[in-house]
């Protein structure tokens, strides 16, 4: 990767990384560069990894937590995954 980390994050203070569990090595290198100057929010489910054929690594979530000295948060324990969608969902 030849671009400087600041060239990725100059206009972006916060990046949301959806489906982070499916990142490959090139994407991980870019994310690592972004993390030097931006706030990163990674949304991932290790059991949902479907892109191993293109380099998704099961250790990537742990590497993210370790690299950026983060605490993980499991949404299952607050009931968001079991929330009742209400009548709008059946419309």
Number of C-alpha atoms within 10 A of each C-alpha: 8 4 9 11 19 15 12 16 18 11 9 13 12 14 15 11 14 13 15 22 24 24 24 17 13 11 14 18 14 15 20 17 19 23 22 13 17 20 15 18 13 17 13 17 15 16 8 10 16 12 13 13 9 11 13 19 19 16 10 19 20 12 13 19 13 11 11 13 9 10 8 11 9 10 10 9 9 10 10 10 9 10 8 9 8 8 7 6 7 6 5
